[in-house]
């Protein structure tokens, strides 16, 4: 949780009252909750979509990055060589 003092530092606006800073901080929390909820929803959707995908064919298996072949992981879970 952001303290009132830390929020003041981040906003760097001495003209704001403590009440205005608290309202802005509350807005930060609301926005964070919305963003986090959206992220959770996208992760759930991604997992469901991965489960619905058909198995890899021979061509796809041959084109898999080495780290997928060794660990038998789905290459569709990788993006720019990084595991999602």
Secondary structure by P-SEA (a helix, b strand, c coil): cccaaaaaaaaccccccaaaaaaaaaaaaaaaaaaaaaaaaaaaaaaaaaaacccccaaaaaaccaaaaaaccccccccccccc
